[in-house]
Amino acid sequence: MASVLLIESEVIFGSFLEEVLKRAGYSVDFTLTVGRGWEKLLSKKYDIVITEVYPADKECFDLCKKIRKRFGSDILLIIINTLNAIPELLCELNGKSEKNHMENFSDLSARILRIIRDHEETEGTGLISCGDIWVDSAEKKNFQDGHPVNLTKKEYKLLSFFIMNKGKIVSRMSLLKNVWGKNFDTNTNIVDVYVNHLREKIEKGSGKKLIHTVVGIGYIMAEEGDGVL
């Protein structure tokens, strides 16, 4: 999993976000000051930096500029705009920097995780996800809420295919072809049996429905509320 440097002067929110990221499987270093954050950046390699900015705090903006100048796009920089900082100042940093307005801890933390996941999938790190389920295709491992899930090889392959096609309806025939390597209907309910086993393992832990039945066609993997169902 990626390593994260979190620079946040508010201890309560910083600790909350640190715990959220760790539960998602990330390695996190949390510091309260910009100066200490820069020291850590010079001594250790990070994949992601999350930092706050304030309109009157030149030190925060200077840190972001220094990160881009020294590390380029090697680091994903996520800026927490806690006090509606001037958009033009944020735009100076880098076109890829993310701007977020804080509404509450949970909302902001969820959006930060979404940004990280989208970035990792775009960059082809081998990490793919849906909800709190992650698959590391490079290591052939899977996690839920940061913890390994005990799956058989076929269940792992089925989960990977679902996540790679999240938000899309996949037919039973497509599953037979891509997961079982069969180009014909086996006239058995093997797909339904395995899907039910997979559902039991990944949905009972979170209580959230991720694999949805599309009657007469097949299945779709999506988070409830994604607007695809």
N, C-alpha and C positions, 0 to 999 in steps of 0.2 A: 504494500500500500504506500501511497505518497506521504511525504513528510510535510508538515505544515508549521509555519511560524505565525503565531497569533500575537499581534501587538494591540493591546486594548487597556486603556487606563481605568476603566470601570471594572473593579474586581468581580462584582456579582455577575455581570453579563459575560465577562471574559471567562469566568469559571464555568458558566452554563454552556457557552459555545465550545469550550475545550472538551467538556464531557460529551457533548453531542458528536463532535468530530471523532473522539476516541471510540465511542460506541459504534461509529460507522466504520471503524477499522483503521483510522489514520494515526500516524505518529505525530504528536503535537507538542510543541514547545510554546509556552505562554509567558509573555513578559509584559510588564506594565508601562515601560518607557521606550521611546523611539531610540534613545542612545543605546540601551541594552539590546534592543532588537537589531540594530545595525551591527553591533559586536557579534551577535549570534550568526548573522548572515555571512560575516567574514570568516567565521570559524567552522561553519557546517553547511552542507549542501541542503537546500530546501527546494521542494517542487512548487509550493504554494505559500504566498504571504498574504495574510489578512490583516489590514490595518485600518484604524479610524482616521478621519480627518475633521478638522474644525476650521471654520472660515478664518479665524484670527491666528491659527497656529501654523506659522511658516515652517516649523520643524517637520511637521507631518508631510507637507507637500514636498519639501526638500528630500525627505527620505524616499518617497515614491519616485522622484526624478532620479535619485542616485541608484535605486534598484534597477530602473530601466536602462540607465547609462552603463552600469557595470554588468548586468546579467541579461540584458536584452529581453527576448521573449522566452528565455529558458524557464522563467518563473511566472506562474500565473499570479497576477496581482489583483486582489479583491479589495476594493475600498468601501468601507462602511461610512456612509455619509450621514452621520448622526444628527447634524444640525442644518441640513439643507444647504450645504456649501455651494458656492457659486459654480454653476455648471461649466463656465469657461475655464476655470482653474483646473477642474477635473479633466477636461478635454486636452489640456496641455500635456498630460502625463503620457498617455499611450492610448491609441484607439481601442485596444483590447481590454483596457481596464474596465471593471464592472462597477456600476454606480447603484447603490441601494439606499433607500430611505427607511429608517427603522420605524416599525409600527409596534412590534412587541418581540420579545426574545424568540419565541417559537417560530414566528413568521420569518424573521430575518435568518435564523439558523437554517430553516428549511430551504430558503432561497439560496443561501450560501452553498449548501450541499448540492442543490440542483445545478448551480453554476460549475462546481467542481466536477460533478459527474458528466455534465455535457462536455466539458473541456477534455476530460480523460477519454471519453468515447470518440470525440473528434480527433484527438491526437493519436489514437490507435495504441493506447497503452495495454490493451488486452483486458481492460476492466469494463464490464458492461453491467447495467443494473436496471431494476424496476422496483420502485418503492424501497424497502429496506433490504432487498435481496441483491447480492452482488455475485458476479461470476468473474473469476480471474482466469481467462482462457490460456494465458501463458503458463500459469502454475497448475492449471486443472483443479482449481479449488473454488469453493463457493461459501458465501457468508450470509448470515442474516443478523442484522443489527450488530455487526462486528464479530459474531460467533460462527464457527463452522457448522454447516448442516450436513448430517450424515446421509448421503445419497448414493445409490448404486450408479454404476457407469452409465447405464441407460437413462436413469433419471437425470443425471447430470447433463447428458447430451440433450435430453428433452427440454430441460430448463434453459440451457444455453440457446437452443433454437427459438424458444418462446421469447426470451429477452432480446435476442437479435432482431426479432420481428415484433417487438412490443408495439401495441397500437394498431396492429394489422390482424385481420382475420386469417387464420391458417386452417386449411381443410384437413380432414383426417388423412386424405390421400397424400397431401404434402408432408404430413408428419411421418407417414409410413416410408415415404421416399427419402426424406432427409435425416430421419433419426434411425430408422430400421434398414434403410438401403433397399427397400422393395418398391418396384414400379407397378405393383398390382395390388388390388384389394385382397387381403388374406381371408376375408369372410369371417373374421373373428373380432372380438371387442378388445383386442390387445391395447389399442391406443387409449380407449376410455379407461381401461384398468390402470395403465401407467399414469395417466393424467390424474386420476383420483388419488393414487398413491402420492404423487408429487404434491397435489393440493394439501393433503393431510400433513405433509412434512413442513411445507413453507407457510401455510396459512394459519395453522393452529398456534404458532409462536407469536404472530403479530395480531391475529384476530381480524386481519384485513383480507378481503377477497381480491386475488390478483389474476387468477385464471378463470375466465368467464366462458360459459358455453354459448355458442351461437347455434340455435336449434336448426337442424337440417344441414348445417355446413361444417362446423368444427369448433374452434376455440379462438379466443383472443386474450392476450395478456396485457393488462393495463391497470393502473391505479384507479380506484374509484374516484370520480370527480375529474378525470382527465378529459371528459367530454367526448369520448369515443364510443361510449356504450348507449 
